[in-house]
Amino acid sequence: SCAGTLGGDNGDGNGGGSSSQNFVVSVSNITATSATVSVTPSNDATYYFDIMDKATVDGYSSLSEFAEAYIAYLKEYAVSSGYTIADILSSGNDSYTFADIDPATSYYAFAVGVNANGAVTSNVTVKAFTTLNSGSDSGVTSNNTFSVDVTNITATGATILTHCNAGALATVGYGT
């Protein structure tokens, strides 16, 4: 995966942002359906971070255009939910585990400076990652054991009883 700071030029020579705020975005604990994103900003100014599938982001002409559109959407969403944009911004180091995301999908984790009025104040920093495939190569390991008891064997049949110690994994699709 790659990381970088990207932005389109809005005429100020700053690649779309107006502050000197930069970010280190890292992604860890990647599974088929989750990933943890951590952001370390260069200063205490407010920012927003999230993930978005790569195909959606790549549909914009630049990351700056994507950031402006996304923050505009967030402002509308915040108001309709009884919040302000300032209520959903971060400052300082922050992290979040995104769950219920799609397996085998390319994403960008991104961070962008945003002030309390919802104006984008920095370039967008991205970190590309891909969730694992679901199934045997998903990174999920199991210590499940199975046993089979066969009794009452006749010429035309048998009684077969299976035992599984799947435990908690049985509730998330990996057990019985």
TASULDA-V783802 format. One line per field, one symbol per residue. psi: psi as a letter, one per 30 degrees, with the letter a starting at -180 (. if undefined). burial: 1 if it has 24 or more other ideal C-beta (glycine too) atoms within 12 Angstrom, else 0. Layout:
psi=???
burial=???
This chain:
psi=llllkllkkgfggggflflgklkjklklhkafglkkkkkjlfaglllklalkkeeeefflfleeeeeeeeeeeeeeeeefgglleffglllakllkjklhlklhkklkklkkkklffgkkgllkkljklkllklafgffklkgkkklkkklhkafgalkkkkkkhfbffffgggb.
burial=00001110000000111110111111100111111111111000111111111100100100111111011001100000000010011110010101001110111111111110011111111111111100000001000000000000000000000000000000000000
